[in-house]
Amino acid sequence: MMAAHGDIPYDRANEVKQFDESKIGVKGLVDSGITTIPRFFLHSPEVISDLKKPINPTGYHSIPVISLSGERSSVVDQIRRAAAEFGFFQIIDHGISADVLDRTVAAIKTFNEQPTEVKARHYRRDIGTGVAFSTNFDLYHSKAASWRDTLQVRLGPTPAEFDKIPEECRREVMEWDREMVKLGETLMGMMCEGLGLDAGRLKELTCLEGRVMASHYYPYCPQPELTMGLTSHTDPGMLTVVLQNQVSGLQVKHDGEWFDLKPEPGGLIINVGDLFQIMSNDEYKSVEHRVVGNPYREARVSIAIFFNPGTRDSLFGPLPELISEEKPAVYNSFTYSEFMTRFFNKELDGKSLINFFKRSGSHSHSH
């Protein structure tokens, strides 16, 4: 007879290593028919109790949905308000056909739903070739693992080796990147105008050139109330554009409350990253968001494109045009590589990154 859990010393590091080396991912665990999740996926009571709080029922409608087909000055104003107040908004009428959206999601889904042994060939943490596929980039140093598998592809400034991108989604990933370059330029141009800057200001600073795709696959979880799909965090870079299927799960924090973000059919989700908050000198907000464990039989698929500077050694900080005696710089300047080193050396959590670069004695103004 097996000893009860209490009698066996629990070696978390070893269990995590065994799981990682098995290369099966969370999807492989689900396919194996498990009904309880491995212990290293269990989140602390504090995290879990926070999930039990009732979500504001009107919360579904609170994140602005903006049509890009309106008059430019009106769209710029709507985006400015959304970025300043919520840090998140959805866009529709963005000019990318429904066919391309569906094809991109389907290709990522197909990759994740292949037999485990086929996917295992791609399973690696190191993004040296520009492509990595694994469960949680912070698996080895997070307090608890989260219920998702992620395919990451570096798109710029130095793109991944084309033949290293899984064949099932290679063409679609490249096609999506071409669409994202166009959309990213449009959005960043409007967001610059919203700050009173020239539309090309951030493009000049290479802020569209560093692009990474992280496509997350959140399979059904047999015990969703005990784990997370993605823990609460802010995105480190400039801007994130998310395409997802219609399975909900994303939650956004606003005024201290969590709101469900209901995906708008044919829409894309946009959010401000920490670097954009810093460069805007706190005009725009990078806000915490998370994904709950997936209780549905259908997987949630989410494809995020992170826009970052292409130059790692230039200095970044609040833009000089946005600094004045009334509004002094809230942050110090730093190189982008310093900034990202800080991000990857910590567990994914809340706002500790942005606070690290705050000037001493400086208080963030909330609007």
PLY file of the C-alpha trace (Angstrom):
ply
format ascii 1.0
element vertex 367
property float x
property float y
property float z
element edge 366
property int vertex1
property int vertex2
end_header
0.00 0.00 0.00
1.24 3.48 -0.87
2.01 5.83 1.97
-0.22 8.89 2.25
1.12 12.19 0.93
2.08 13.26 4.43
4.54 10.38 4.84
6.63 11.09 1.75
8.99 14.05 1.82
7.89 16.18 -1.14
10.75 17.04 -3.46
9.24 19.81 -5.54
12.41 20.63 -7.49
12.73 17.01 -8.56
9.07 16.70 -9.60
9.33 19.89 -11.66
12.52 18.63 -13.32
10.97 15.24 -14.11
7.91 16.90 -15.62
10.01 19.32 -17.67
12.32 16.57 -18.92
9.34 14.43 -19.93
8.56 17.20 -22.49
4.85 16.37 -22.45
3.59 19.79 -21.35
0.31 20.43 -19.57
-1.57 19.16 -22.62
0.27 15.82 -22.24
-0.90 15.60 -18.62
-4.50 16.19 -19.73
-4.16 13.61 -22.52
-2.89 11.06 -20.00
-6.32 11.26 -18.33
-5.33 12.78 -14.97
-8.19 13.89 -12.71
-6.05 15.68 -10.10
-3.29 18.12 -10.95
0.34 17.56 -9.84
1.23 19.21 -6.58
3.63 21.78 -8.05
0.66 23.37 -9.91
-1.19 24.12 -6.66
-1.26 27.84 -5.87
-1.20 29.29 -2.36
-4.44 29.89 -0.42
-3.95 33.69 -0.80
-3.89 33.45 -4.60
-6.78 31.00 -4.70
-9.00 32.88 -2.24
-8.59 35.98 -4.41
-10.16 34.03 -7.29
-13.26 33.29 -5.25
-14.22 36.95 -4.89
-17.25 37.79 -6.99
-16.27 39.47 -10.22
-18.27 42.60 -10.94
-21.14 41.32 -13.15
-21.07 44.46 -15.26
-17.32 44.01 -15.56
-17.72 42.41 -18.94
-18.56 45.75 -20.53
-16.10 47.98 -18.76
-13.03 47.51 -20.97
-13.54 49.87 -23.93
-14.17 48.42 -27.40
-12.93 50.87 -30.04
-13.64 50.81 -33.77
-10.60 51.88 -35.78
-12.84 52.89 -38.69
-14.05 56.10 -37.02
-12.71 59.58 -37.61
-9.01 59.63 -36.70
-9.11 62.37 -34.06
-12.01 60.63 -32.32
-10.23 57.23 -32.39
-7.02 58.82 -31.04
-9.01 60.34 -28.19
-10.79 57.05 -27.34
-7.50 55.16 -27.34
-5.81 57.84 -25.20
-8.59 57.66 -22.61
-8.59 53.86 -22.55
-4.78 53.65 -22.24
-4.76 56.23 -19.43
-7.69 54.82 -17.47
-7.72 51.06 -18.09
-4.40 50.23 -19.76
-6.46 47.77 -21.86
-8.88 48.08 -24.76
-10.25 45.95 -27.58
-10.23 47.04 -31.20
-12.59 46.11 -34.01
-12.66 47.18 -37.69
-8.87 46.88 -37.67
-8.64 45.82 -41.31
-7.41 42.24 -40.71
-9.83 39.76 -42.26
-11.72 37.24 -40.12
-10.19 34.56 -42.31
-6.65 35.51 -41.24
-7.69 35.66 -37.55
-9.27 32.21 -37.71
-6.39 30.69 -39.66
-3.82 31.96 -37.16
-5.70 30.60 -34.13
-6.37 27.28 -35.91
-2.67 26.80 -36.77
-1.55 27.34 -33.15
-4.29 25.00 -31.94
-3.23 22.34 -34.47
0.38 22.54 -33.28
-0.65 22.08 -29.63
-3.07 19.25 -30.37
-0.60 16.99 -32.16
0.56 13.79 -30.47
2.90 14.53 -27.55
5.86 12.74 -29.14
5.66 15.00 -32.22
5.57 18.17 -30.11
8.34 16.92 -27.80
10.85 17.48 -30.62
10.18 21.22 -30.27
10.18 21.29 -26.47
13.02 23.54 -25.29
13.40 26.53 -22.97
16.35 28.20 -24.67
15.21 30.68 -27.31
18.66 30.73 -28.96
17.30 29.63 -32.37
14.45 32.10 -31.94
11.90 29.39 -31.08
11.07 27.87 -27.69
8.20 25.64 -26.59
7.65 24.78 -22.94
5.38 24.94 -19.91
5.95 28.32 -18.16
9.13 30.30 -18.84
9.52 30.74 -15.06
8.77 27.08 -14.18
11.98 26.63 -12.19
11.71 29.76 -10.07
7.98 30.38 -9.62
6.25 29.43 -6.38
3.68 27.40 -8.30
3.40 26.36 -11.95
0.51 27.54 -14.14
-1.73 25.46 -16.39
-0.55 26.42 -19.90
1.95 25.53 -22.62
3.64 28.27 -24.64
5.25 28.47 -28.06
7.51 31.53 -28.33
8.87 32.83 -31.62
11.25 35.76 -31.98
10.07 37.89 -34.92
12.43 40.86 -34.77
14.86 42.51 -34.93
16.55 39.17 -35.73
13.80 36.75 -36.71
13.84 33.08 -35.77
15.32 30.58 -38.21
12.32 29.88 -40.44
12.70 26.09 -40.41
12.85 26.03 -36.60
9.25 27.32 -36.40
6.94 24.28 -36.21
5.70 23.38 -39.67
2.05 23.31 -38.54
2.04 27.07 -37.94
5.12 28.41 -39.76
3.33 30.21 -42.59
0.58 31.54 -40.35
3.05 32.94 -37.80
4.93 34.85 -40.52
1.69 36.11 -42.07
0.48 37.25 -38.63
3.73 39.10 -38.03
3.30 41.03 -41.31
-0.19 42.09 -40.19
1.15 43.03 -36.74
3.88 45.29 -38.13
1.23 47.32 -39.95
-1.22 47.37 -37.04
1.53 48.11 -34.49
2.60 51.16 -36.46
-1.00 52.41 -36.70
-1.66 51.92 -32.98
1.62 53.37 -31.76
1.15 56.35 -34.09
-2.27 57.05 -32.59
-1.00 56.54 -29.05
1.84 59.01 -29.72
-0.65 61.56 -31.03
-2.73 61.02 -27.88
0.32 62.20 -25.88
0.78 65.23 -28.13
3.80 63.65 -29.85
4.56 63.22 -33.52
2.97 59.95 -34.80
6.37 58.51 -35.79
8.13 59.29 -32.49
8.19 55.75 -31.11
8.93 54.20 -34.49
12.10 56.38 -34.66
13.11 54.92 -31.30
12.86 51.37 -32.80
9.87 50.56 -30.56
8.23 48.44 -33.28
11.32 46.44 -34.16
11.70 44.05 -31.25
8.80 41.62 -31.62
8.17 38.33 -29.88
5.15 36.09 -30.25
4.03 34.08 -27.23
1.16 31.81 -28.13
-0.40 30.30 -25.03
-2.45 27.13 -25.04
-4.64 26.68 -21.94
-6.12 23.17 -22.03
-9.01 21.97 -19.89
-7.96 21.78 -16.24
-9.55 19.11 -14.00
-9.11 21.33 -10.89
-9.23 24.91 -12.19
-10.04 26.34 -8.77
-6.63 25.21 -7.41
-4.33 26.71 -10.02
-3.94 29.56 -12.52
-3.56 29.72 -16.28
-1.26 32.73 -15.91
-0.47 34.50 -12.65
-1.11 38.20 -12.13
1.52 40.31 -13.90
2.08 43.34 -16.09
3.75 43.08 -19.50
7.28 44.51 -19.55
7.51 45.99 -23.04
5.83 48.76 -25.04
2.58 47.33 -26.31
0.93 43.90 -26.50
-1.59 42.83 -29.15
-3.57 39.67 -28.36
-5.59 37.49 -30.69
-7.59 34.80 -28.92
-10.38 32.32 -29.57
-13.75 32.78 -27.89
-12.94 30.86 -24.69
-12.87 33.38 -21.83
-10.42 33.38 -18.92
-8.53 36.68 -19.10
-9.10 39.04 -16.18
-7.91 42.64 -15.87
-7.45 44.64 -12.66
-9.12 48.04 -12.50
-9.55 50.16 -9.37
-8.46 47.22 -7.24
-11.11 44.85 -8.65
-10.73 42.01 -11.15
-12.90 42.15 -14.26
-13.52 39.39 -16.80
-12.55 40.49 -20.27
-15.06 39.00 -22.66
-13.44 38.57 -26.07
-15.15 40.61 -28.77
-15.75 38.45 -31.88
-13.28 39.53 -34.57
-11.62 41.87 -32.08
-8.06 42.16 -30.82
-7.04 42.97 -27.25
-4.46 45.72 -26.76
-2.60 46.54 -23.58
0.05 49.01 -22.48
3.35 47.55 -21.20
5.58 48.80 -18.36
8.04 50.43 -20.76
5.28 52.48 -22.40
4.01 53.60 -18.98
7.55 54.73 -18.13
8.14 56.51 -21.47
4.74 58.22 -21.22
5.79 59.41 -17.74
2.73 57.70 -16.23
0.17 59.12 -18.69
-0.58 55.60 -19.91
-1.04 52.70 -17.50
0.39 49.20 -17.58
-2.07 47.17 -15.52
-2.09 43.77 -13.89
-3.88 40.94 -15.64
-4.14 37.18 -15.21
-5.76 34.10 -16.69
-7.79 31.70 -14.58
-7.51 27.91 -14.87
-9.63 26.70 -17.79
-12.79 24.80 -16.66
-14.03 24.28 -20.25
-13.47 21.23 -22.41
-12.36 23.52 -25.21
-8.86 24.92 -24.88
-8.29 28.66 -24.70
-5.82 29.81 -27.35
-4.20 33.22 -27.01
-1.56 34.66 -29.34
0.28 37.66 -27.93
2.66 39.85 -29.90
4.93 41.91 -27.67
6.36 45.07 -29.20
9.71 46.14 -27.74
12.61 48.36 -28.77
14.97 46.86 -31.32
18.06 48.52 -29.83
19.08 46.95 -26.55
21.77 49.45 -25.58
20.02 52.79 -26.11
18.75 54.63 -23.05
15.03 54.61 -22.35
13.09 56.64 -19.82
10.33 59.27 -19.75
10.29 61.13 -23.10
11.74 64.66 -22.69
8.65 66.21 -24.35
6.50 64.81 -21.52
8.62 66.18 -18.68
8.02 69.65 -17.23
8.26 71.46 -13.91
4.64 70.55 -13.22
5.25 66.96 -14.29
8.85 65.98 -13.46
10.24 62.62 -14.57
8.77 59.79 -12.49
11.45 57.30 -13.62
15.19 57.06 -14.16
16.58 56.18 -17.58
18.06 52.73 -18.26
19.11 50.57 -21.18
16.55 48.15 -22.55
18.85 45.20 -21.84
19.12 46.22 -18.14
15.33 46.45 -18.04
14.76 42.98 -19.54
17.44 41.37 -17.38
15.47 42.58 -14.35
12.29 41.10 -15.81
13.67 37.63 -16.54
15.45 37.32 -13.21
12.29 37.54 -11.17
9.13 35.56 -10.83
6.23 36.82 -12.90
4.37 39.05 -10.48
2.64 42.41 -10.21
4.39 45.74 -10.54
7.82 45.18 -8.96
9.65 45.84 -12.26
8.26 49.31 -12.84
8.80 50.29 -9.20
12.47 49.34 -9.43
13.08 52.14 -11.96
11.07 54.81 -10.09
13.01 57.87 -8.99
13.28 58.09 -5.23
10.79 60.49 -3.75
8.71 60.40 -6.88
5.03 59.59 -6.64
3.07 58.17 -9.47
0.11 60.40 -10.34
-3.05 58.49 -10.92
-5.65 60.07 -13.15
0 1
1 2
2 3
3 4
4 5
5 6
6 7
7 8
8 9
9 10
10 11
11 12
12 13
13 14
14 15
15 16
16 17
17 18
18 19
19 20
20 21
21 22
22 23
23 24
24 25
25 26
26 27
27 28
28 29
29 30
30 31
31 32
32 33
33 34
34 35
35 36
36 37
37 38
38 39
39 40
40 41
41 42
42 43
43 44
44 45
45 46
46 47
47 48
48 49
49 50
50 51
51 52
52 53
53 54
54 55
55 56
56 57
57 58
58 59
59 60
60 61
61 62
62 63
63 64
64 65
65 66
66 67
67 68
68 69
69 70
70 71
71 72
72 73
73 74
74 75
75 76
76 77
77 78
78 79
79 80
80 81
81 82
82 83
83 84
84 85
85 86
86 87
87 88
88 89
89 90
90 91
91 92
92 93
93 94
94 95
95 96
96 97
97 98
98 99
99 100
100 101
101 102
102 103
103 104
104 105
105 106
106 107
107 108
108 109
109 110
110 111
111 112
112 113
113 114
114 115
115 116
116 117
117 118
118 119
119 120
120 121
121 122
122 123
123 124
124 125
125 126
126 127
127 128
128 129
129 130
130 131
131 132
132 133
133 134
134 135
135 136
136 137
137 138
138 139
139 140
140 141
141 142
142 143
143 144
144 145
145 146
146 147
147 148
148 149
149 150
150 151
151 152
152 153
153 154
154 155
155 156
156 157
157 158
158 159
159 160
160 161
161 162
162 163
163 164
164 165
165 166
166 167
167 168
168 169
169 170
170 171
171 172
172 173
173 174
174 175
175 176
176 177
177 178
178 179
179 180
180 181
181 182
182 183
183 184
184 185
185 186
186 187
187 188
188 189
189 190
190 191
191 192
192 193
193 194
194 195
195 196
196 197
197 198
198 199
199 200
200 201
201 202
202 203
203 204
204 205
205 206
206 207
207 208
208 209
209 210
210 211
211 212
212 213
213 214
214 215
215 216
216 217
217 218
218 219
219 220
220 221
221 222
222 223
223 224
224 225
225 226
226 227
227 228
228 229
229 230
230 231
231 232
232 233
233 234
234 235
235 236
236 237
237 238
238 239
239 240
240 241
241 242
242 243
243 244
244 245
245 246
246 247
247 248
248 249
249 250
250 251
251 252
252 253
253 254
254 255
255 256
256 257
257 258
258 259
259 260
260 261
261 262
262 263
263 264
264 265
265 266
266 267
267 268
268 269
269 270
270 271
271 272
272 273
273 274
274 275
275 276
276 277
277 278
278 279
279 280
280 281
281 282
282 283
283 284
284 285
285 286
286 287
287 288
288 289
289 290
290 291
291 292
292 293
293 294
294 295
295 296
296 297
297 298
298 299
299 300
300 301
301 302
302 303
303 304
304 305
305 306
306 307
307 308
308 309
309 310
310 311
311 312
312 313
313 314
314 315
315 316
316 317
317 318
318 319
319 320
320 321
321 322
322 323
323 324
324 325
325 326
326 327
327 328
328 329
329 330
330 331
331 332
332 333
333 334
334 335
335 336
336 337
337 338
338 339
339 340
340 341
341 342
342 343
343 344
344 345
345 346
346 347
347 348
348 349
349 350
350 351
351 352
352 353
353 354
354 355
355 356
356 357
357 358
358 359
359 360
360 361
361 362
362 363
363 364
364 365
365 366
